[in-house]
Structure formats: structure tokens, C-alpha cells
């Protein structure tokens, strides 16, 4: 089959996030399908942007065809991002013939988070007699209203509501990473029987390197070794240091366990990293809480494997009641470590895998209590919880499995 995958933020191992389109496409290519991904030239999720040689640029990664459409750069979640979105959708409408030149899709997937790419996707699907799939990774307009802070009567919110109703009306099927999104989408007109849940996951090939210390940044390794010599249980975090990640809760929890043999480490970068480091200094935990900064993607797994416990947090947003599917949790599980998760959500990813403790978001005392429980466990008990997490993710969340589930749900009759 020919599969056209439209995702504004689609990335690759070279460009960075978002990885889901790449990982699904790579499995489909291995299975003998032809996949073409259409993405914007500038996406806020990527580590780097593709080098454009014009308004349209064609590139390839691991047998996947990429078409990048020129869009303006932006920062933050204001009008710059909105203009970036509208530019991408406008380019799609203007270049429908070009993006499908020498490519007749059997399946068209629109997966940009927002619903506006469903308009050109519908044009392409109907012209080619293809099945039209709406992939939902965020629930708009609630996500931008709650996370961006847009008001109920913001003109963009009204436009999103209209787009969401249209997307739910015209799609042949919905695939969502969010397990409880169906009721939300039904309120926008989604018909019964169209919803399918296919979560995020991991690619086992990314974890083939079993040497957890080789190739890691020597400064990061030195910090790990120092805490090991002190006999401390190390709690780690890998990812963005931003406002929605609630890392201040992790810092405050460190204050509650300052007298215990526990240390904290983070890797990654973001707008809040410097302020968080200052906060750790203010609370008197800087000696046992180290912000290591960003590392290469290939080093992330090596870092995670050397931690004893891994932390994941998020601020409370009402939209999370429809479920979450954070990639970070699956990486943590694949590292075979117990997890402390501080997120209020409609599903409990840690409880499903029986691999740690889930606590309400925003309460550092609860996080500290969970850390104390893990400290009281033997190393063997923590390793058993981690092994169960790894088995769970390999069985339920490996991309070879997810790619088959996706096509089984949407493939033409």
C-alpha cells in the first residue's frame, strides 16, 4: 500500500521529535509499504530543522520519503505559532498536486495535533479513493486553551472548534494515542465505531546497546559515579525542563528527603532549567540535585539505565482526564527501572505496568513518600519492578506491534 502521513511536527533521528510518524513509517516500509511524510520546515518540537532548498524540499530517511513545506520560524505559543500552523495548512492546500505527484495513496493520515490539516487531507483522499484517517494526539481546543492559556472566546479557539467538528465528520476512522478520547470526540460529532486506540511506544532497535556506561558524557558519568560512591539511590529525569513538566515538584521533594541517602539527576534542557537550578540552591539541595544539561539522543538510554528510580511529572490540566500516552514513560519502562509518576490523568500508565508509584501531580510530599518507599525496598525488589516494566512495554508498546495495530484498524477493506 501507499501511505501518506501528514504531520506538521514529524521528525527523525537526525532532526529530533516528533518520532511517532518516523517509527510507524519505518515499520510499514519494512513490511513492504511505501510511505510519504509531509511536514513543516519549522516545528517547535525538533532539535534541528531541515535544510530547505526552496519552498518545497524532498528528503529521505531509512526508506521513508519526506516532503517539507516552508513555514516561518516562531517561539512560544502565541500568534507566531498560529501563523506557522496556518502557513503549513495553506501550503498543503496550494500544493496538493505536487505532494501526490507520482504517489497515489491508499491511506491518508492527518496527524498534526490540530485538526486543520484534515481539509487538504480530505481533498487528497477523495481524489485518490483513499481511506481518510484522523490521528488524534492532542485534544483541541482544550489543549491550547489550558496549556497555552488561550481564552474561551479567542478567535483561534472558535476556528479550532469548527475544524474539530469538520474533522470528526469527514474522517473514515480515528486513531488516537489517548485511551479515553472517544467521548471527547463524540461531542464534536464523531460517529460510533470509528475510534481506535493505538498508544505511543518504543523501538527495540534503539535499545540494542547493552553497555550502559560506554559513550556517555564524562561529566555526567562522573556525577553518577560520585553518588554511587556515596551509597545513594539515584532518582533520574530525562527530557524537557519546561513549565508543564512540573520539575519544581521534584526539587521540592528532594528537600523532604535531604537527610536520606538519595540523589537526583536530570538531563535535558528547556526554558526553566536555570531557574530550577537556582531553586535547588535556594532549598539547600544543590549538593544532591544535579542538572546535567542536554546530551545526545543515543546517550539518553545509557543515562536511564544507570538510574535507580525515574521520575515523571506534569502540571494538572483537566484535559488529561481523557488519558495520556507520554513517550517518556515508555523509555523509562524500557530502561527497566521503577517509576514515580506525578500526573493526574484518566489512565495510570505506571499502575498498568505495576512498576512503581503514581501520586497526585503538584504535591512534593507525596513524591517524597513514594521515593522513601522505593528506598526501603531491596535492590532486588526494585529490579523486579523494572523488569516487569520492560516486559510490559515490549509486549504492548513496541512499534512493530503498534504499526500492525494501526494498519489493522484502518486498512481499506
N, C-alpha and C positions, 0 to 999 in steps of 0.2 A: 504494500500500500504506500501511497504518498501522503505524508502527514505535514500539514502546515501549522506551525506553532507560533502564535503571535504573543509576545511578552515584552512589554516596554523595557523591563529591567533585566532581561535574560543575559547571563554572563557565561563564564567558562573558567577552567582552572587558570588560564592566563589572565583573564580580566577580573575575576572575583565574582561575588554574588550578583544576581541570584543563580544558584546552582541547579535548582529543580528542573528547569527545562533542559539543561545540558545532560543531566544524569538520565532523565527519562528518554531523551532523544538518543543518547548513546546506546541504551539497551535496545531501542527499536531498530537502530541501524545494525546492531549485532544480529538481530532477528531477521534481517533482510529487507527492512523497510527503508524508504528514502524520506529524510526529514529535512525540512527547511524552517529555520527560525528567523522571525523578523523582530528586530529590537531597535530601541532608540540609540542614537550615538552617545547620548549622555544620560546616565542613570545614577541616582544618588547612592545606590547600594554597592556599586563596583569599587574595587581598589584602583583600577585604572580604566580609562575609556579607550575604545578602539581608535586607531589612526584612520581618519577619513580622507579619502582621495577624491571627494566630491560630495554632492548631496546624497548620493546612494553609494554604499560600498559593500562589496561581496567578499566574505572571508570564509574560511573553513576550519573546523576543529574536530579532529577524530572522526572524520567521515560525515560530520553534520554541516549542512550549508547554512551560513548566516548571511542575512541582509540587514545592514544597519542604515537607518534613516536619520538624516541630520536633524538634530534638535538643539535648542540653546541650553547652555550650562546654567545652573542655579545653585543656590544654597538655602537650606531651611525648608519650611513647609508653607511659605507664603505664595504670593502671586507668581513668583519665579517658577515654582514647581507647577502651578496651574498652567502657565504658558507653555512650559515644557511638555506637559501632557497634551494640551490642545495642538501643539506643533506636531507631535508624533501622530496623533489621530488624523490631522489634516494631511500629513504626508501619506498616510495609508490610503485615504480616500483618493488622493491625487495620483497614486502610483499602483493602483490595484492591478492594472495590466502588467506593469513591469515586474512586480513581486511574484506574479504567477507565470511569467514568461518561461516557456519550456518546462512547466511544472503544473500538472493537473491534479490537485489534491483530492483524496478520498475522504479525509477528515480535516476539518479546520478547527483549531483550538484557539480561543481568545482568553488570555490569561494575564492581563496586565494589572490586576488588582482592582483598578477602576473599571466600570462597565462600558466605557465609550468605544473601545476597540471592537465591540460586537457589531457596530454598524458596518464598517468595511469588511469584517469577517463574514457577516451575513451575505454581503454582495458577492464575495468570493465563493462562498459555499453554494449559494443558489445558482450562480453562473456555471459552476462545475458539477452540480449534482452531488455535492459532498455533504457529509454529516457535520452539523454545526454544534460544537461543544463549548460551553461556557465554564471555564475553570475559575473557581472562586477561592482566592487565598486570603482576602480581606473582605470584611462586610461594610460596604459603602452604602449610605453616607455616614453610618455610625462611627466607623474608624476615624475618618478625618475630623468629624465633629468632636470626638472625645480625645483623640491623640494629638491632632493638630490644634484643637481649640477653636474650630470654626463654629459660628453661631447657627442657630436653627434657621434663621432667615437669610443666611449668606447666599448670594446668588449662585455660587458654585454648588452649594448643598441642594438647592432646587434642581439644578441641572443634573446632579448625580441621581437624585430620586427618579427623575424622568428616565435617565439612562438605565437604571436598575430595573425599572418596570419593563422597558423595551427588551432588555437582555433576557429576562426571565420569560417573556412572551415568545420570542423568536427562536430560542435555542432548542435543539433536539435533545440535549442532555446536559446536566450539570455535574461536574466533578469538583469536589471541594476537599481541601485538607482539613477543614473544620468539621468535627463529627456531628455537631448539633446545629448546623447552619440551615437545615431544611425548613424549619419553622419560620426562620427569619425571611428566607427567600419566598416562601409561600405567601407572606404578607405583601410581596411585590408581584404576585401573580404566577409563581412557578407551579406548574401542574404536578399532580401526584404521579409518582413513578419515574420522574426524570432525574431524581437526585441520587448521586453515588459518592460515597466517601472513600477517598484514596489519600492517606496521610503522607507527610514528608518522611524522609528516611536517610539512609546512608548507602554509600557504595563500598562494598567489602574490599575492592581493589585499593582504595585509599588507605586501608589499614594493613596492607601486606607487610610493611616494615615492622618487624618484631623487636628491633633494638631500640628501646625507648629512650636511651640517652645519647645515641650517636647522632651527630649533626645538629644538636640543639644549641642555641646561643650560649656561649660560655659564661656570660654574666648571669643568665637565668639559671643555668646549671649550678653555678657557684652558690646562688641563693638557696636552691633546693638542697644542696649538699650541706650548707651551714645549718639549715633547720633539721636535717636528718641527724647530724651530729649532736644537736641539742635534744634529740629524742622527741620531737614534736610531731603531732598529727597535722598534716598539711591540707588545708582546705583551699581548693583552686577555683578559678573562674577564667573562662576564655571567651572573648567577644567584645562587643561594643561597650564603651563606657559613656552611655548617654542617659538622658533624663528618664526614659521609660524603663531602664534596666534595674532601677532601684538598688544600685550598689551601695548607696549610703546605708541601707539596712544591713548589708554585710559588714560595713565598717563599724556600725553601732553594735552589732552582735559581737564583734571582736573585743569591744570594750567590756562586755559582760563575761567573757571567758579569758580575760587578760592574765589571770593567775593560774590558768591551766596550761598544760603542755600542748598548745595549739598554735599554729601559724597560718597565715593567709597569703595567697599569691594570686595576682591576676596578670593575664597577658591580653593585649589588645589596646586599642586607642579610641578616642572619642572626645567630644567637647567637654565632658565632665571629669576627665582623668586628673588634671592638675588640681581641681577643686577637691576631688576625693582624697588625693594625697595630702592636701592641706588639712582636710577634715580628720584624717587618721593621725596626723601630727597633733592636732588640737585635742583629740581624745586620748592622746598618750599611748597609741598602739602602733606607731610607725616602726618600732623595732621588730614587730612580728607581723606586719602587714606591708607587703611589698608590691608596688605597681611596676611591673617589668616592661610595660610598653608593648608595641606591636612586634610580632615575629612572622616569619614566612609561613604560608599555609601548611607546608609539609612538616613544619615543626610543631604544629598545634597538637597533633595526636601524640607526639613524643612527650610533650608537656603534660597532657592529660593523664597519660599512663603512669606518670611519676607522682601524681597526687594521691592522697588517701581518701579524700572526700571532694565532691564537686558541688558548687553552688549555682543555682539559677533563680533569679528573681525578676519581678516585673511590678510596676505600679498597678493599682487597681483600676481597671476600666470595665464598665458594665458590659461592653461588647464581648468580653471574654467569656461571658456565661454561655455563649454558643460554642465554646470549645476552642482549644489552641492546639497547634502542632509545631512547636518550636524546634528548628533543626538542631539547636544546641543540645537539647536533651538526648537526641539520638546519638550525637557524637559522644556525649558523656556516657551513655549506656555502652557504646562500642568500646570505650576505654576500660570497661569492666570495673567501674567504681560506684560506690553508693552515693546517692544524691540527696541534697537538701534543696527542695523546691519551694520558693515562697511566692506563689501565684494563686490568685482567686480565679478559678476557671470552671467551666461547666463539665470538664473532664479532668481526671487526675492521672497524668502520664506516669508518674512515679509509682502510684499505687497499682496501676495496671501491670507494671513490671515487677512489683514487690521489691524495690531496690533502694529504699531509703525512707525519707520522711517528707511529707507535704505539710506546709504550715501556711496560715493566712499571710498574704502579702502585707508589707508595711510594719510588721511587728518584730523588731530585732530580738526581743526577749524569747519569742517562740523559736526563732532561728538559732539563738544561742542554746536553747534547751535541746533542740534536735542535734546540734553539734555535740553537746555533752553526752547524749545517748549513744552517738556513734563512737565517741571517745571511750565510753565504758565497755563497748563491745571488744572482743578479741580481734586480732588481725585476721584470723581465720574466718570469723563471722562476717567481717566487712568484705573479705574477699569472696565469700559465698554469695553475698548480696550483689556484688559486682558481677560475678559470673552469671547469675540469673538475669541481670540486666542485659548482658551481652547476648545471651541465648534468646532473650525476648526480642531484641532489635533485629537479630539475624533472621529469625523466623517470620516476624511481622513487618519489618520496616527496611528490608534490603531492596535497593532499586531494581534488581532483576525480578523480584516478586511484585513490586509496586507497578512496574511498567506493564507486566502482564495483566494485572488487575485493571489498570486504566484502559487498556485496549479491549479487554473482555467486556467492560462496562459500556463502551461507546462505539465499537466497531460496527460498520454497516452490516445489515443482515445479508 
